[in-house]
Amino acid sequence: MSNPFYRINHQIQAKQVRLLREDGTQIGIVSKEEALSQASKDQLDAVEIAPNADPPVVKLIDYKKFLYQIAKREQAAKAAAKKVDLKEIRLTPFMAENDLQVKLDRGKEFLTEGHKLRVTVRFVGRQLGHKEFGPQMMARAVSALSDISQIDQDGKWIGRQFTATLSPVKK
């Protein structure tokens, strides 16, 4: 259970240590045995928090509570981080105007929420004989979304698909 960055109680290797209380106030430079006896008297753990200092710094803390606080801080930082997902809308080269508008409206929603957007024009069957319609459809889609987005990656062929990536414009 012990964290490799912290040495606890018997793992401390130095003979002399700088001892700190739980609130951070300094007790002074004491022997390792005295630090361990102080920890057992206060029913706390002696945790080496700065092993490279001269002498090493040891703090009297409740180690399980300390690990819990670190986990809570990491969890809060993770929750505060903004998650940007890559969303995708799929188009076909010969889709009806209304269907195209529905897909583009959905793409606008993704971009306004702050997500990146991949626009894909998929070709199947006989459509592959008319690959020139891929860039045309992509140009229509990109121009419709140009007021709220910028192009990250221009359109390119990946197998039977013509794809481009857009990201929202920073306000």
Buried (B, 14 or more C-beta within 10 A) or exposed (E): EEEEEBBBBEEBEBEBBBBBBEEEEEBEEBEBEBBBEBBEEBEBBBBBBBBEEEBBBBBBBBBEEBBEEEEEEEEEEEEEEEEEEEBBBEBBBEBEEEEBEEBBEEBBEBBEEEBBBBBBBBBEEEBEEEBEBBBEBBEBBBEBBEEBBEBEEEBEEEEBBBBBBBBBEEE
